[in-house]
Amino acid sequence: MGGIAGYEAWRWIFIIEGLATTVIGGLSEFWIVDWPETAKFITNEERALLVQRLSLDSGLAQMGRLDKRAARRVFLDWKIYCGTL
């Protein structure tokens, strides 16, 4: 593909890889399931088991809302700042 549209072959590699990644990423929004409750490919028994395991794994953690208390906890967590060094 060297010389097509004025680009060298190595540039086409990045263009094609970038396009493939973008298309697959866009399609994954509709393909990947967020939670077991919305999955259509598992049985009711599997769904109940997954919900139980997720509740045991998450413990007291709350997902889905960011209030002032949660934001304060995030910004005051020392691990956030150590990870950026």
N, C-alpha and C positions, 0 to 999 in steps of 0.2 A: 504494500500500500504506500510505499515511499513515493512521494511526489504528488499524490492525489490531493487536490484542493490546496496545494502549496504547503502541506505538512509533511514532515519527515515521518518515517515508519515508527520511531519510538514515541512520537506524540500521539499517533493513532492508537497505540497500545493503551495509553492513559485515557484517551477519549472513550474507547470501547469499554474498558473496565469501569469507568465512571458512569457511563450510560447503563451498563448492566446493573451496577450497584443501585443506581437511582430507581430503575424500573422495579427491581426485586424489593427494594425498600418500600416503594409505594404500594406494591401489591401485598406486602406483608401486613399492612394495616387491616386488610379485609380477611387475611388468611390465618393469622395468629390469634388465638383466643386469649382474652384477658384473664378470666377466672373460670373455675370449674362449673359455676352456675350457668354460664353462657355457652359451654362446649356442647356441640351436638353429636360428637363422635364417641362419647363415653356412655356407659350404662348408668342407671340410677344408683346401683351399688358402688360403682367406681366413683361416681360423683360424691356420694355420701362419705366414702373413705377419704377422698381428697379434701373435702371441706373440713373433716375432722382433723386431718394431719396439718392443714394450714392453720387452723385455730390453735392447735397445740404448739406449732412452730412459732407463730407470731406472738404468743403470750399477751402481754398488755399493750403491745404496740398498736397504734391507731394509724390507719392509712386513709387517705381521701380528704383530709382537711388540713389547712395550714392557718392556724390562728396565731395570735400574738404570743401565746405561751410556747407553741411549737417553734415559731420563728426564733424566739429568744433562745430556746434550747439548742437550735441548730447553730446560731451565730456565736454562742458561747462555748461550743464544743471544741476543746483543744485539738482534737484529732483532725478537724477540718483544716486548721491552720498548719499543722505539722505536715499534712499531705501536700500542701502547696509549696513547701520549701524546696 
